[in-house]
């Protein structure tokens, strides 16, 4: 089984433009993320895939592997799908470019899902973190996921799910972390299929998979990580790096 990692990287970000080129301990955020992913030694290959000549040149300058997108894409999955369409691979893991503290243990769990799935019943795998903070549960920027008894995703939402009508029912809340592992065929299906109403409403690409009947295995991790979405996140990352 050939497993690679792809790191989709856009230069322009609505909340923090150019964040991937910001300095973190003497190297850019995107280079730190690329190096951390390579250093896990979990993958047959690692690539950054981007629409930016700035990021492309940055990776090349630092001795990395990078692919330039040929088309405009609305999401990271589309960008990765274009890049891997003609590659001889089985599974691709999407690592977010703004997470320089890539956690090897969490990625190992995703790799294990596919190595153990001998009948190829799983289309995707992704990470989730148990959360208890009420503000985070109710924050629409925190994507929540509900699962069945076998840890397959039932639904993702920006709303607090499940709704706590009975606060004593013992429901647990899980935050979805945007690290995906795809079978190649499932990712290419996503690329070719049109967006439907749930994805359009919530603006969550993972809902397209569910709407078309794909199975997403959720893997729990206790590593929150550091996503650099704002200048304040970058300052926190710098403190951690030191």
N, C-alpha and C positions, 0 to 999 in steps of 0.2 A: 504494500500500500504506500503510495507516494503522497506525502502530506507537506504542503507548503504554507507559508504565511504571506499575506498581502496587507500592506499598510496604506489605506487610501488617504490622500493628503491634499486638501484644498488650501490655497494661500489665503483667499478671502473668506473670513468667517464673520458672521453678522455681529456677534457680541465682542469679538476680540480679533480684528483683522491682523493678519500676519503673525498670529500667535505661534505657529510652528517654527518660525524663524527667530523667535526670541531666544536670548542667551540663557542657558542653564548650566552653570559650572564650566563655562568656557566652550561649550558646543551648543548648537541649536537644539530646540526641543525635538524636532523631527529626527535629527541624527541620534540623539539620546534614545529615542523610542526604537529606532532601527537597530542600534547596537544592542539594546537590552533584549530585543526579540531574537537577534542572531545568537546572543550569548546564552539563551536558554538551551541551545543544542537540541531542540525538539523537532526541527524542520529540515526537510531536504533542500529547501531554498527559501529565501526571504527577499521580497521586493517591496519597494515603495511604488505606488501608482498614483500619478498626479496629473493635473492639467496646467501646472505652473512651471514655467521655465526657471523661475527662481529656486523652487524646491528641487526640480530636476538637477540643476547645476550644483546645488548644495550636496545632494547625495553622491553625485559623481565625484565631486571634489574630495569627499571623505571616503572614497573607495567602496561605496555601496552599489547595490543593484536597484535600478529604477526604470519604470515604464511610463512613457508619456501617453495619456489618453488621446484617442483619435476623435472622440465625440464629446459633446457637452452631456453631463450627467446630473441628475437631481439628487442622487444618493450614492453612498459608498458601495452598496451592493452592485449597482449598475456599473460603476467604475471597475470593480474587481471582475465582474462577469465578462466585460469586454476584454480585459487583459488575459483571462485564463481560457477563453473560448477554444483556442487551438493548442493548449498545453496538454501534455500527457500526464495528468495528475488525477488523484482520486478525491482528495479532501483539501479544502483551502480554509485557513483560519484568518479571520479579519481582526487585526489588532488596530485599535484606534491610534491615530498619529499624535494625539494630544495626551497620551498616557505614558510618559517616559519611565515610570516605575512599573514596568510590565512584570507581572507576577508569574514565575515559572510554574509554581504549584497549581494555580488555577488553569493555566494552559495545558498542563499535563492531564488534568481531569477531562478537558474537552477532547484531547487526542485519544484518551482511553475509551471514551464513548464509542468512537468509530472502530477502534481495534477490537472491542468486545462485541460489536454489532455484526456478527457473522452472516446473518440473513439480510442485512442491509434494509432494516425496517425504519431506520432513523434518517430523516432528511437533513436536519440541522441540529446543532447543539448550541446552547448559550448559557451565560452565567447569570446568577441572581444572588442577592445579598439580603439576609433577613434584616428588616428595619422595624424600629419601635417608636421613633420620634414622630409625634403627631404632625408637626409642621412638615416634615419630610413626606409623610404619608399623604398629606393633603396638597402638597406642592405639585402643580401640573407639569413642572420641568423634571420631576422624578417619575419615571415610567414604572408602573407596577405590573406584576404578572401574577395570575392565579394558575394553579397547576392541579392535575389530577393525582390520584394515589400512586401513580407510576412516574411522577415528576415530568409529565408531558404538559406543555403549555396549553391552557384552555383559552386564555385571552390576555391581551396587554392593554393597558389604559393609562391615560394621564390622570384619570379620576381615582379616588381611593377605592380599590376593589380588594376584597369584597366590601360592600357597604355595611357598616357596623350597626345594623338594626338591633341586634342583640349583642351588646358589648361583652357579655359573659360566655359567648359561644366558643371562645378560644381560637378565633381566626388569626392566622399569621399573615404578615404583610412582607412581600418580597419586592425589592427594587431590581429592575432589570439592568444589568450592565451590558453595554453595547459591544460585547466581544462575541462574535459568531464563528461557528465552524460549520461549513457547508459541504455536503456532497456536491461534486461538480454538476451533476445533472439537475439537482434542485436549484442551484444558483442560476444556471442557464434558463431554467423554466421561469424563474422570477424575472429575469432580464427580458424574456419574450412575452410575458403575460401582462395585460393592461391592469392599471390600478383600479380597484373596486371601492365601494362606498365607505367601508370601515377604515381602510388606510387613508382615504381622502379626508375623512372626518377627524381622525385622531392625529394625522400626520405622523404615522408610525409604520415604517416599511415592513416590519415583521408581521403585521396583520395581513399583508398580501399572501404570505405563505399559508397562514391559517385559513384564509378565505378560499384558497385553492386546494385545501385538504392536505397540506404538508404537515409532517409531525416534527415538532420542535422539542427536543429533550433538554430540560433545564437542569443545570448543575449548580448546586449551592456552594458558595465560597464565603469565607469570612473576611476576605481582603477587599476593602472599600476602594483602594487605589486613589490616585490624584488625577482628576481630569482638569486640564488647563483650559477653562472656558472664559476666564476673566483675568485682568491684571492682578487681582487679589489672589487668584489660584496660583499664578506664576510666582508671586512672592512667597506663598506657602511652600511651593515646590523647591524654591531656592533654599529656604530654611531647612527643609528635609534633606536636600542634597548635601548641605554643609555638615 
